[in-house]
Amino acid sequence: MNKVVIGALGALLLVAAGVFWWQGRAASVNAPPTPRLALPTEGSTGVDDTIPDGDVGDAMGPALPEVPEETKEQKRFDRLDRDRDGKITRAEMLGPRVKEFRKLDVDGNNLLTFDEWSVKTDNKFKGADHNGDGWLSRDEFATTRAKPKKPACKCQK
């Protein structure tokens, strides 16, 4: 029994050593070539004189760009002010809602009837009424419950 356990542990150690050797070799094969440094010649210090020292004198780099800090309200205003004239018209204010209105106005007559407005709830009712009797039992109604939203991230707190 002891020989079997010792043999199994020895085999696992050999496999682990092989995996580490294989991964180390793969990393060195794909590694970029190491730069060759020139050896100092006779009478030379081995220091490349073209490398600048830390003293830059009066030199200055370009100025950093100015980034305006906008508040939430400024961003919200700019999002609605489509023509950038500094004024929000009624059409600009209602613009984001037009797309949603067009989804509800299925016949395209610019009049929203109650049936068009309540189509989502009506479809939910029809989907839950499995037997088609025109009313929902407790079990049927339970299927209309809102699905829980998935968290944005799967991080642990």
Backbone as JSON Lines, residues from 0, in Angstrom:
{"i":0,"aa":"M","n":[0.82,-1.2,0.0],"ca":[0.0,0.0,0.0],"c":[0.86,1.25,0.0]}
{"i":1,"aa":"N","n":[1.89,1.26,0.88],"ca":[2.77,2.43,0.95],"c":[3.53,2.64,-0.35]}
{"i":2,"aa":"K","n":[3.9,1.55,-1.03],"ca":[4.62,1.67,-2.29],"c":[3.75,2.32,-3.36]}
{"i":3,"aa":"V","n":[2.46,2.03,-3.35],"ca":[1.54,2.6,-4.33],"c":[1.4,4.1,-4.1]}
{"i":4,"aa":"V","n":[1.25,4.51,-2.84],"ca":[1.11,5.94,-2.5],"c":[2.39,6.69,-2.86]}
{"i":5,"aa":"I","n":[3.53,6.12,-2.52],"ca":[4.81,6.77,-2.81],"c":[5.02,6.84,-4.32]}
{"i":6,"aa":"G","n":[4.65,5.79,-5.04],"ca":[4.77,5.79,-6.49],"c":[3.87,6.84,-7.13]}
{"i":7,"aa":"A","n":[2.64,6.99,-6.64],"ca":[1.71,7.99,-7.17],"c":[2.22,9.4,-6.91]}
{"i":8,"aa":"L","n":[2.73,9.65,-5.7],"ca":[3.28,10.97,-5.39],"c":[4.5,11.28,-6.26]}
{"i":9,"aa":"G","n":[5.34,10.28,-6.48],"ca":[6.5,10.47,-7.34],"c":[6.09,10.8,-8.77]}
{"i":10,"aa":"A","n":[5.07,10.12,-9.27],"ca":[4.57,10.39,-10.62],"c":[4.01,11.8,-10.72]}
{"i":11,"aa":"L","n":[3.26,12.23,-9.71],"ca":[2.72,13.59,-9.71],"c":[3.83,14.63,-9.67]}
{"i":12,"aa":"L","n":[4.87,14.39,-8.9],"ca":[5.99,15.33,-8.85],"c":[6.7,15.42,-10.19]}
{"i":13,"aa":"L","n":[6.87,14.29,-10.87],"ca":[7.49,14.31,-12.19],"c":[6.64,15.06,-13.21]}
{"i":14,"aa":"V","n":[5.34,14.86,-13.17],"ca":[4.44,15.57,-14.08],"c":[4.49,17.07,-13.79]}
{"i":15,"aa":"A","n":[4.46,17.47,-12.52],"ca":[4.51,18.89,-12.15],"c":[5.82,19.51,-12.61]}
{"i":16,"aa":"A","n":[6.93,18.81,-12.44],"ca":[8.23,19.33,-12.88],"c":[8.24,19.5,-14.39]}
{"i":17,"aa":"G","n":[7.66,18.54,-15.12],"ca":[7.6,18.64,-16.57],"c":[6.77,19.83,-17.02]}
{"i":18,"aa":"V","n":[5.65,20.07,-16.36],"ca":[4.8,21.22,-16.71],"c":[5.55,22.52,-16.47]}
{"i":19,"aa":"F","n":[6.2,22.65,-15.34],"ca":[6.96,23.88,-15.06],"c":[8.09,24.07,-16.07]}
{"i":20,"aa":"W","n":[8.78,23.02,-16.43],"ca":[9.87,23.12,-17.4],"c":[9.3,23.53,-18.75]}
{"i":21,"aa":"W","n":[8.16,22.94,-19.15],"ca":[7.57,23.23,-20.45],"c":[7.1,24.7,-20.51]}
{"i":22,"aa":"Q","n":[6.46,25.2,-19.46],"ca":[6.0,26.59,-19.44],"c":[7.17,27.55,-19.43]}
{"i":23,"aa":"G","n":[8.21,27.24,-18.69],"ca":[9.38,28.12,-18.67],"c":[10.07,28.17,-20.01]}
{"i":24,"aa":"R","n":[10.13,27.05,-20.71],"ca":[10.76,27.01,-22.03],"c":[9.9,27.79,-23.02]}
{"i":25,"aa":"A","n":[8.58,27.66,-22.95],"ca":[7.7,28.37,-23.87],"c":[7.84,29.87,-23.67]}
{"i":26,"aa":"A","n":[7.97,30.32,-22.43],"ca":[8.11,31.75,-22.16],"c":[9.43,32.27,-22.7]}
{"i":27,"aa":"S","n":[10.49,31.48,-22.61],"ca":[11.78,31.97,-23.09],"c":[11.86,31.93,-24.6]}
{"i":28,"aa":"V","n":[11.13,31.02,-25.26],"ca":[11.14,30.97,-26.73],"c":[10.42,32.18,-27.3]}
{"i":29,"aa":"N","n":[9.32,32.61,-26.67],"ca":[8.53,33.72,-27.17],"c":[9.02,35.08,-26.67]}
{"i":30,"aa":"A","n":[10.02,35.09,-25.81],"ca":[10.5,36.35,-25.25],"c":[11.27,37.12,-26.32]}
{"i":31,"aa":"P","n":[11.22,38.46,-26.26],"ca":[11.98,39.25,-27.22],"c":[13.48,39.05,-26.97]}
{"i":32,"aa":"P","n":[14.29,39.21,-28.01],"ca":[15.73,39.01,-27.83],"c":[16.31,40.04,-26.87]}
{"i":33,"aa":"T","n":[17.27,39.61,-26.09],"ca":[17.91,40.53,-25.16],"c":[18.89,41.41,-25.91]}
{"i":34,"aa":"P","n":[18.93,42.7,-25.59],"ca":[19.84,43.59,-26.3],"c":[21.28,43.26,-25.95]}
{"i":35,"aa":"R","n":[22.16,43.38,-26.91],"ca":[23.58,43.13,-26.7],"c":[24.26,44.45,-26.35]}
{"i":36,"aa":"L","n":[24.96,44.45,-25.27],"ca":[25.68,45.65,-24.85],"c":[27.09,45.59,-25.41]}
{"i":37,"aa":"A","n":[27.54,46.72,-25.89],"ca":[28.9,46.78,-26.42],"c":[29.89,46.74,-25.26]}
{"i":38,"aa":"L","n":[30.89,45.93,-25.4],"ca":[31.92,45.85,-24.37],"c":[32.85,47.05,-24.5]}
{"i":39,"aa":"P","n":[33.32,47.56,-23.41],"ca":[34.22,48.72,-23.5],"c":[35.52,48.33,-24.21]}
{"i":40,"aa":"T","n":[35.93,49.21,-25.1],"ca":[37.19,48.99,-25.8],"c":[38.33,49.57,-24.99]}
{"i":41,"aa":"E","n":[39.5,49.31,-25.41],"ca":[40.68,49.77,-24.68],"c":[40.71,51.3,-24.66]}
{"i":42,"aa":"G","n":[40.85,51.89,-23.52],"ca":[40.89,53.34,-23.37],"c":[39.51,53.96,-23.23]}
{"i":43,"aa":"S","n":[38.45,53.16,-23.35],"ca":[37.08,53.67,-23.25],"c":[36.52,53.34,-21.88]}
{"i":44,"aa":"T","n":[35.6,54.16,-21.41],"ca":[34.98,53.91,-20.1],"c":[33.77,52.98,-20.22]}
{"i":45,"aa":"G","n":[33.35,52.71,-21.44],"ca":[32.19,51.86,-21.64],"c":[30.88,52.6,-21.54]}
{"i":46,"aa":"V","n":[30.92,53.91,-21.35],"ca":[29.73,54.73,-21.24],"c":[29.49,55.4,-22.58]}
{"i":47,"aa":"D","n":[28.27,55.29,-23.08],"ca":[27.92,55.94,-24.34],"c":[27.77,57.43,-24.07]}
{"i":48,"aa":"D","n":[28.61,58.23,-24.71],"ca":[28.58,59.67,-24.46],"c":[27.37,60.36,-25.08]}
{"i":49,"aa":"T","n":[26.59,59.66,-25.92],"ca":[25.42,60.29,-26.55],"c":[24.19,60.27,-25.65]}
{"i":50,"aa":"I","n":[24.25,59.55,-24.55],"ca":[23.11,59.5,-23.63],"c":[23.09,60.81,-22.85]}
{"i":51,"aa":"P","n":[21.96,61.54,-22.88],"ca":[21.91,62.82,-22.17],"c":[21.91,62.61,-20.66]}
{"i":52,"aa":"D","n":[22.43,63.6,-19.98],"ca":[22.39,63.53,-18.52],"c":[21.06,64.11,-18.04]}
{"i":53,"aa":"G","n":[20.84,64.16,-16.74],"ca":[19.57,64.6,-16.18],"c":[19.35,66.1,-16.25]}
{"i":54,"aa":"D","n":[20.33,66.9,-16.6],"ca":[20.19,68.35,-16.64],"c":[19.59,68.78,-17.96]}
{"i":55,"aa":"V","n":[18.38,69.35,-17.94],"ca":[17.72,69.79,-19.17],"c":[17.81,71.29,-19.35]}
{"i":56,"aa":"G","n":[18.41,71.98,-18.43],"ca":[18.56,73.42,-18.56],"c":[17.23,74.13,-18.47]}
{"i":57,"aa":"D","n":[16.99,75.06,-19.41],"ca":[15.75,75.84,-19.42],"c":[14.68,75.24,-20.33]}
{"i":58,"aa":"A","n":[14.9,74.03,-20.82],"ca":[13.93,73.43,-21.75],"c":[12.61,73.17,-21.05]}
{"i":59,"aa":"M","n":[11.52,73.34,-21.81],"ca":[10.17,73.12,-21.28],"c":[9.36,72.35,-22.31]}
{"i":60,"aa":"G","n":[8.57,71.43,-21.86],"ca":[7.68,70.7,-22.75],"c":[6.44,71.52,-23.06]}
{"i":61,"aa":"P","n":[5.61,71.01,-23.96],"ca":[4.38,71.74,-24.29],"c":[3.43,71.8,-23.1]}
{"i":62,"aa":"A","n":[2.61,72.83,-23.09],"ca":[1.64,73.01,-22.0],"c":[0.57,71.94,-22.09]}
{"i":63,"aa":"L","n":[0.06,71.53,-20.96],"ca":[-1.02,70.55,-20.93],"c":[-2.3,71.17,-21.46]}
{"i":64,"aa":"P","n":[-3.13,70.4,-22.16],"ca":[-4.38,70.96,-22.69],"c":[-5.35,71.29,-21.56]}
{"i":65,"aa":"E","n":[-6.13,72.31,-21.79],"ca":[-7.14,72.72,-20.82],"c":[-8.37,71.83,-20.98]}
{"i":66,"aa":"V","n":[-8.85,71.28,-19.9],"ca":[-10.05,70.44,-19.93],"c":[-11.11,71.15,-19.1]}
{"i":67,"aa":"P","n":[-12.19,71.59,-19.76],"ca":[-13.23,72.27,-18.99],"c":[-13.98,71.28,-18.11]}
{"i":68,"aa":"E","n":[-14.25,71.7,-16.9],"ca":[-15.01,70.85,-15.99],"c":[-16.49,71.21,-16.11]}
{"i":69,"aa":"E","n":[-17.26,70.27,-16.64],"ca":[-18.68,70.52,-16.79],"c":[-19.45,69.82,-15.67]}
{"i":70,"aa":"T","n":[-20.44,70.49,-15.23],"ca":[-21.28,69.88,-14.2],"c":[-22.28,68.94,-14.86]}
{"i":71,"aa":"K","n":[-22.97,68.18,-14.06],"ca":[-23.99,67.27,-14.58],"c":[-25.07,68.04,-15.34]}
{"i":72,"aa":"E","n":[-25.46,69.15,-14.8],"ca":[-26.52,69.94,-15.44],"c":[-26.06,70.51,-16.78]}
{"i":73,"aa":"Q","n":[-24.79,70.94,-16.86],"ca":[-24.27,71.44,-18.13],"c":[-24.26,70.33,-19.18]}
{"i":74,"aa":"K","n":[-23.86,69.14,-18.78],"ca":[-23.85,68.01,-19.72],"c":[-25.27,67.66,-20.16]}
{"i":75,"aa":"R","n":[-26.19,67.68,-19.21],"ca":[-27.59,67.37,-19.53],"c":[-28.16,68.42,-20.47]}
{"i":76,"aa":"F","n":[-27.85,69.69,-20.23],"ca":[-28.3,70.78,-21.1],"c":[-27.73,70.6,-22.5]}
{"i":77,"aa":"D","n":[-26.44,70.32,-22.59],"ca":[-25.79,70.17,-23.89],"c":[-26.32,68.96,-24.66]}
{"i":78,"aa":"R","n":[-26.74,67.92,-23.94],"ca":[-27.29,66.74,-24.6],"c":[-28.61,67.08,-25.29]}
{"i":79,"aa":"L","n":[-29.41,67.96,-24.7],"ca":[-30.7,68.33,-25.28],"c":[-30.58,69.47,-26.29]}
{"i":80,"aa":"D","n":[-29.61,70.35,-26.14],"ca":[-29.44,71.49,-27.05],"c":[-28.76,71.01,-28.33]}
{"i":81,"aa":"R","n":[-29.55,70.45,-29.25],"ca":[-29.01,69.83,-30.46],"c":[-28.34,70.82,-31.41]}
{"i":82,"aa":"D","n":[-28.91,72.04,-31.54],"ca":[-28.33,72.99,-32.49],"c":[-27.27,73.9,-31.86]}
{"i":83,"aa":"R","n":[-26.94,73.68,-30.6],"ca":[-25.89,74.4,-29.88],"c":[-26.04,75.92,-29.93]}
{"i":84,"aa":"D","n":[-27.3,76.38,-29.79],"ca":[-27.53,77.81,-29.77],"c":[-27.69,78.36,-28.36]}
{"i":85,"aa":"G","n":[-27.51,77.51,-27.35],"ca":[-27.63,77.95,-25.96],"c":[-29.06,78.02,-25.47]}
{"i":86,"aa":"K","n":[-30.01,77.51,-26.28],"ca":[-31.42,77.51,-25.9],"c":[-32.0,76.13,-26.2]}
{"i":87,"aa":"I","n":[-32.89,75.68,-25.33],"ca":[-33.58,74.42,-25.57],"c":[-35.02,74.72,-25.96]}
{"i":88,"aa":"T","n":[-35.36,74.34,-27.19],"ca":[-36.73,74.54,-27.65],"c":[-37.6,73.38,-27.19]}
{"i":89,"aa":"R","n":[-38.91,73.53,-27.36],"ca":[-39.83,72.47,-26.97],"c":[-39.55,71.21,-27.78]}
{"i":90,"aa":"A","n":[-39.27,71.38,-29.08],"ca":[-38.98,70.22,-29.93],"c":[-37.72,69.49,-29.46]}
{"i":91,"aa":"E","n":[-36.7,70.25,-29.05],"ca":[-35.47,69.63,-28.54],"c":[-35.73,68.9,-27.22]}
{"i":92,"aa":"M","n":[-36.59,69.49,-26.39],"ca":[-36.89,68.89,-25.1],"c":[-37.67,67.59,-25.26]}
{"i":93,"aa":"L","n":[-38.59,67.55,-26.23],"ca":[-39.41,66.36,-26.43],"c":[-38.74,65.34,-27.36]}
{"i":94,"aa":"G","n":[-37.64,65.7,-27.99],"ca":[-36.96,64.84,-28.97],"c":[-36.67,63.43,-28.49]}
{"i":95,"aa":"P","n":[-36.08,63.25,-27.3],"ca":[-35.79,61.89,-26.86],"c":[-37.03,61.02,-26.67]}
{"i":96,"aa":"R","n":[-38.18,61.64,-26.46],"ca":[-39.4,60.87,-26.23],"c":[-40.1,60.46,-27.52]}
{"i":97,"aa":"V","n":[-39.72,61.07,-28.64],"ca":[-40.37,60.77,-29.92],"c":[-40.15,59.31,-30.3]}
{"i":98,"aa":"K","n":[-38.95,58.8,-30.11],"ca":[-38.64,57.42,-30.48],"c":[-39.54,56.45,-29.71]}
{"i":99,"aa":"E","n":[-39.72,56.69,-28.42],"ca":[-40.59,55.83,-27.62],"c":[-42.05,55.95,-28.05]}
{"i":100,"aa":"F","n":[-42.46,57.19,-28.4],"ca":[-43.84,57.39,-28.86],"c":[-44.08,56.63,-30.15]}
{"i":101,"aa":"R","n":[-43.11,56.68,-31.08],"ca":[-43.26,55.98,-32.37],"c":[-43.4,54.46,-32.17]}
{"i":102,"aa":"K","n":[-42.73,53.92,-31.15],"ca":[-42.87,52.48,-30.87],"c":[-44.29,52.15,-30.44]}
{"i":103,"aa":"L","n":[-44.92,53.04,-29.68],"ca":[-46.27,52.79,-29.18],"c":[-47.34,53.08,-30.24]}
{"i":104,"aa":"D","n":[-47.11,54.09,-31.08],"ca":[-48.08,54.49,-32.1],"c":[-47.93,53.57,-33.31]}
{"i":105,"aa":"V","n":[-48.51,52.38,-33.21],"ca":[-48.29,51.37,-34.25],"c":[-48.98,51.72,-35.57]}
{"i":106,"aa":"D","n":[-50.12,52.43,-35.53],"ca":[-50.79,52.77,-36.8],"c":[-50.24,54.06,-37.42]}
{"i":107,"aa":"G","n":[-49.34,54.78,-36.72],"ca":[-48.65,55.95,-37.28],"c":[-49.51,57.17,-37.51]}
{"i":108,"aa":"N","n":[-50.62,57.33,-36.8],"ca":[-51.49,58.49,-37.0],"c":[-51.23,59.61,-36.0]}
{"i":109,"aa":"N","n":[-50.16,59.51,-35.23],"ca":[-49.79,60.5,-34.22],"c":[-50.85,60.66,-33.13]}
{"i":110,"aa":"L","n":[-51.75,59.69,-33.01],"ca":[-52.72,59.64,-31.93],"c":[-52.5,58.34,-31.18]}
{"i":111,"aa":"L","n":[-52.35,58.45,-29.9],"ca":[-52.08,57.28,-29.08],"c":[-53.37,56.85,-28.41]}
{"i":112,"aa":"T","n":[-53.94,55.74,-28.87],"ca":[-55.16,55.23,-28.26],"c":[-54.79,54.46,-27.0]}
{"i":113,"aa":"F","n":[-55.81,54.16,-26.2],"ca":[-55.57,53.43,-24.97],"c":[-55.0,52.05,-25.28]}
{"i":114,"aa":"D","n":[-55.5,51.39,-26.32],"ca":[-55.0,50.06,-26.69],"c":[-53.54,50.12,-27.09]}
{"i":115,"aa":"E","n":[-53.14,51.15,-27.83],"ca":[-51.73,51.28,-28.22],"c":[-50.86,51.54,-26.99]}
{"i":116,"aa":"W","n":[-51.34,52.38,-26.08],"ca":[-50.58,52.73,-24.89],"c":[-50.42,51.53,-23.96]}
{"i":117,"aa":"S","n":[-51.46,50.71,-23.87],"ca":[-51.44,49.59,-22.92],"c":[-51.04,48.27,-23.57]}
{"i":118,"aa":"V","n":[-50.44,48.32,-24.75],"ca":[-50.13,47.09,-25.47],"c":[-49.17,46.17,-24.7]}
{"i":119,"aa":"K","n":[-48.23,46.73,-23.97],"ca":[-47.27,45.91,-23.22],"c":[-47.99,45.14,-22.12]}
{"i":120,"aa":"T","n":[-48.87,45.83,-21.39],"ca":[-49.62,45.18,-20.32],"c":[-50.61,44.16,-20.9]}
{"i":121,"aa":"D","n":[-51.21,44.52,-22.02],"ca":[-52.16,43.61,-22.66],"c":[-51.46,42.34,-23.13]}
{"i":122,"aa":"N","n":[-50.27,42.48,-23.71],"ca":[-49.52,41.3,-24.15],"c":[-49.08,40.44,-22.96]}
{"i":123,"aa":"K","n":[-48.74,41.1,-21.86],"ca":[-48.35,40.36,-20.65],"c":[-49.54,39.55,-20.12]}
{"i":124,"aa":"F","n":[-50.74,40.17,-20.16],"ca":[-51.95,39.48,-19.7],"c":[-52.25,38.28,-20.59]}
{"i":125,"aa":"K","n":[-52.19,38.49,-21.9],"ca":[-52.48,37.4,-22.84],"c":[-51.48,36.26,-22.68]}
{"i":126,"aa":"G","n":[-50.2,36.6,-22.43],"ca":[-49.19,35.57,-22.24],"c":[-49.38,34.79,-20.96]}
{"i":127,"aa":"A","n":[-49.91,35.43,-19.92],"ca":[-50.1,34.77,-18.63],"c":[-51.39,33.96,-18.6]}
{"i":128,"aa":"D","n":[-52.37,34.32,-19.41],"ca":[-53.66,33.63,-19.42],"c":[-53.53,32.36,-20.26]}
{"i":129,"aa":"H","n":[-52.95,31.32,-19.68],"ca":[-52.62,30.1,-20.41],"c":[-53.85,29.38,-20.96]}
{"i":130,"aa":"N","n":[-54.94,29.37,-20.2],"ca":[-56.13,28.64,-20.65],"c":[-57.07,29.52,-21.47]}
{"i":131,"aa":"G","n":[-56.79,30.82,-21.6],"ca":[-57.58,31.71,-22.45],"c":[-58.98,31.98,-21.96]}
{"i":132,"aa":"D","n":[-59.22,31.93,-20.64],"ca":[-60.56,32.15,-20.12],"c":[-60.84,33.63,-19.83]}
{"i":133,"aa":"G","n":[-59.85,34.51,-20.03],"ca":[-60.09,35.93,-19.83],"c":[-59.82,36.43,-18.43]}
{"i":134,"aa":"W","n":[-59.36,35.6,-17.55],"ca":[-58.99,36.03,-16.21],"c":[-57.8,35.21,-15.75]}
{"i":135,"aa":"L","n":[-57.06,35.77,-14.75],"ca":[-55.84,35.14,-14.26],"c":[-56.07,34.51,-12.9]}
{"i":136,"aa":"S","n":[-55.69,33.27,-12.78],"ca":[-55.7,32.63,-11.46],"c":[-54.43,33.06,-10.73]}
{"i":137,"aa":"R","n":[-54.3,32.66,-9.46],"ca":[-53.09,33.02,-8.7],"c":[-51.84,32.47,-9.37]}
{"i":138,"aa":"D","n":[-51.91,31.24,-9.85],"ca":[-50.74,30.64,-10.5],"c":[-50.39,31.36,-11.8]}
{"i":139,"aa":"E","n":[-51.41,31.72,-12.58],"ca":[-51.16,32.45,-13.82],"c":[-50.59,33.84,-13.53]}
{"i":140,"aa":"F","n":[-51.16,34.5,-12.51],"ca":[-50.69,35.84,-12.17],"c":[-49.24,35.82,-11.69]}
{"i":141,"aa":"A","n":[-48.84,34.74,-11.02],"ca":[-47.47,34.64,-10.51],"c":[-46.45,34.65,-11.66]}
{"i":142,"aa":"T","n":[-46.87,34.26,-12.86],"ca":[-45.93,34.26,-13.99],"c":[-45.66,35.66,-14.52]}
{"i":143,"aa":"T","n":[-46.44,36.66,-14.1],"ca":[-46.24,38.04,-14.58],"c":[-45.23,38.81,-13.73]}
{"i":144,"aa":"R","n":[-44.73,38.15,-12.67],"ca":[-43.78,38.82,-11.79],"c":[-42.55,39.27,-12.58]}
{"i":145,"aa":"A","n":[-42.04,40.45,-12.25],"ca":[-40.86,40.98,-12.93],"c":[-39.66,40.1,-12.64]}
{"i":146,"aa":"K","n":[-38.87,39.87,-13.65],"ca":[-37.66,39.07,-13.49],"c":[-36.62,39.89,-12.74]}
{"i":147,"aa":"P","n":[-35.88,39.26,-11.82],"ca":[-34.84,40.02,-11.11],"c":[-33.73,40.44,-12.07]}
{"i":148,"aa":"K","n":[-33.25,41.65,-11.88],"ca":[-32.18,42.15,-12.74],"c":[-30.86,41.53,-12.33]}
{"i":149,"aa":"K","n":[-30.06,41.21,-13.33],"ca":[-28.74,40.65,-13.05],"c":[-27.82,41.79,-12.62]}
{"i":150,"aa":"P","n":[-26.96,41.55,-11.65],"ca":[-26.04,42.61,-11.22],"c":[-25.07,42.94,-12.36]}
{"i":151,"aa":"A","n":[-24.62,44.18,-12.4],"ca":[-23.72,44.64,-13.45],"c":[-22.38,43.92,-13.38]}
{"i":152,"aa":"C","n":[-21.93,43.62,-12.2],"ca":[-20.66,42.9,-12.07],"c":[-20.85,41.71,-11.15]}
{"i":153,"aa":"K","n":[-19.96,40.76,-11.27],"ca":[-20.05,39.57,-10.45],"c":[-18.96,39.59,-9.38]}
{"i":154,"aa":"C","n":[-18.72,40.77,-8.86],"ca":[-17.66,40.9,-7.86],"c":[-18.21,40.6,-6.46]}
{"i":155,"aa":"Q","n":[-17.35,40.14,-5.6],"ca":[-17.74,39.83,-4.24],"c":[-17.59,41.09,-3.38]}
{"i":156,"aa":"K","n":[-18.51,41.26,-2.47],"ca":[-18.42,42.42,-1.57],"c":[-17.99,41.98,-0.22]}
